[in-house]
């Protein structure tokens, strides 16, 4: 069922539902499709009222992981930084940021993240 997470009738999904859809796609190794779901969730979160910061942060962190899988180091770094601005202690985002920094040749900064 290829249309399970497509646009169509899924347009009214909440950010949390988009995250869950993205997580399922990620588990299936469908990085770009998962990335799309996390992006849709973030777009909804930008315009919706009362979206908790942790929900937006987790969407950013998960999208950062997709960017790592796709070797898009700078965009992964950007999303990890955005998540950490919302959730400064988020361990997975520190690791993701460290990995992106390492891939970008910024080893000293990466080591600081890995040490936290």
Secondary structure, 3 states (H helix, E strand, C coil): CCCCCCCHHHHHCCHHHHHHHHHHHHHCCCHHHHHHHHHHHHHHHHHCCCCCHHHHHHHHHHHHHHHHHCCCHHHHHHHHHHHHHHCCCCHHHHHHHHHHHHHCCCHHHHHHHHHC
